Amino acid sequence: MLIYPTGTTAEDFKPGSYPDYGDASRYRTNQTRREVGAYLTKVKECVKIGCFVVSEDDGEGEGSRKENREFLNAYGLYSRSEQKKLLLSLDVDEFCHSRLTNDGRELYVFCPERELYKTMIGPKRIKVYIKNDYNESLCPYDTVISMHELNLPIDLLFID
């Protein structure tokens, strides 16, 4: 099921402005619910014991995580306990796809819809784009590459 960023519709986006799931060299959408569930179980085990980080580097340009930092600050998610609560709430039905990197990693993308408290506005229901890089060989460890408001349309794999 294709979903749109909060407050937008299909008319707000040009065709091709969102992922081309037909590109098997970049995206994988053939995961089973069981496979995604097993992945989420591992990620949540890391999160529960604090073996995770949300990328917020201060760099500019490609690879910058400025959008993450701004999102965390705007929604009061700068506390690890608040980040943890959001990550532990992820569900299989919120899975979108995995993204294959040039160096062989597979990053899993989720898009939960949550009510969060936005500074100066109050409670706001939004769709959150979360991209995880789980690495079993690092203790295990989960790096959240992206955590910000959804800004392009995206498909939820298991929802029709």
C-alpha positions in Angstrom: 0.0 0.0 0.0 1.5 3.3 -1.1 1.4 5.9 1.7 2.2 9.6 1.5 3.9 12.0 3.9 1.6 13.6 6.5 -0.5 16.3 4.9 0.2 15.4 1.2 -1.5 13.5 -1.6 -0.5 11.8 -4.8 -0.9 15.2 -6.7 1.9 16.6 -4.6 4.5 14.3 -6.2 5.9 13.8 -9.7 5.9 10.2 -11.0 9.4 8.8 -10.3 10.0 10.9 -7.2 9.9 7.9 -5.0 11.7 4.5 -4.9 11.7 2.4 -8.0 11.1 -1.0 -6.4 11.7 -2.7 -9.7 15.4 -1.9 -9.3 16.5 -5.2 -7.7 20.1 -3.9 -7.4 19.0 -1.3 -4.9 15.7 -2.5 -3.3 14.4 -5.8 -2.0 10.7 -6.3 -1.5 10.4 -10.1 -1.4 10.8 -10.6 2.3 8.4 -12.7 4.2 6.6 -11.6 7.4 8.6 -14.3 9.2 12.0 -12.9 7.9 11.1 -9.3 8.9 9.8 -10.5 12.3 13.1 -12.3 12.9 15.0 -9.1 11.9 12.9 -7.0 14.2 13.4 -9.4 17.1 17.2 -9.0 16.7 17.0 -5.2 16.4 14.8 -5.0 19.5 17.1 -7.1 21.5 19.9 -4.6 20.7 17.7 -1.7 21.5 16.5 -3.1 24.8 20.1 -3.4 26.1 21.1 0.0 24.7 23.3 -1.3 21.8 21.9 1.2 19.3 22.5 4.7 18.0 20.5 7.2 15.9 23.0 8.9 13.5 23.1 12.6 14.0 26.5 13.7 12.6 27.1 17.3 11.9 28.4 16.9 8.4 26.8 18.6 5.4 25.9 17.2 2.0 25.4 13.6 1.0 25.6 11.3 4.1 24.7 14.1 6.4 22.1 13.3 9.1 21.0 16.8 9.7 17.4 15.8 9.0 17.6 13.2 11.8 19.0 15.7 14.3 16.3 18.3 13.4 13.6 15.7 13.8 14.8 14.4 17.1 15.0 18.0 18.5 11.6 19.0 17.1 9.8 16.0 18.6 11.7 15.7 21.9 13.4 12.5 20.9 16.9 13.6 21.9 16.6 11.3 24.9 17.8 7.8 24.4 14.8 6.5 26.4 12.4 8.2 24.0 14.3 6.9 20.9 14.2 3.5 22.5 10.5 3.6 23.1 9.9 4.5 19.4 12.2 1.8 18.1 10.7 -0.9 20.4 7.2 0.0 19.1 8.1 -1.0 15.5 5.9 -3.7 14.0 6.2 -6.1 11.0 3.3 -4.3 9.3 5.2 -1.1 9.2 8.0 -2.6 7.1 8.5 -1.1 3.6 11.6 -2.6 1.9 15.3 -3.2 2.4 17.8 -1.1 0.6 21.0 -2.7 -0.6 24.2 -0.7 -0.3 27.2 -0.7 -2.5 29.3 -2.3 0.2 26.8 -5.3 0.6 24.8 -4.2 3.6 21.1 -4.5 3.7 19.3 -1.6 5.4 15.7 -2.3 6.5 13.2 0.5 6.2 10.0 1.0 8.3 7.4 3.7 8.3 5.3 3.8 11.5 2.6 6.3 12.1 2.8 7.7 15.6 1.5 10.6 17.6 4.5 12.6 18.8 4.8 15.8 20.7 6.1 18.6 18.5 7.8 21.4 20.3 5.7 24.6 20.2 2.8 22.8 18.5 1.8 19.9 20.7 0.7 16.4 19.8 0.9 15.6 16.1 0.2 12.4 14.2 3.0 11.8 11.7 4.6 9.1 9.6 8.2 8.4 10.6 10.8 7.1 8.1 13.2 4.7 10.0 16.1 3.0 8.2 18.1 0.5 10.3 21.6 -1.0 9.8 21.7 -4.0 12.1 25.1 -5.5 12.4 25.3 -8.9 14.1 29.1 -9.0 14.1 29.3 -5.8 16.2 28.2 -7.1 19.6 25.4 -7.1 18.0 24.6 -3.4 17.3 21.9 -1.4 15.5 22.6 1.9 13.8 19.5 3.9 12.9 20.7 5.6 9.7 17.5 7.6 9.2 14.8 8.7 11.7 12.8 11.6 10.4 9.4 12.5 9.1 8.5 10.7 5.9 9.2 13.1 3.0 8.4 10.9 -0.1 5.7 8.3 -0.8 6.6 4.8 0.2 5.0 1.3 0.1 4.1 -0.7 3.1 5.0 -4.2 2.0 2.5 -6.2 4.0 -0.5 -3.9 3.9 -2.9 -3.9 0.9 
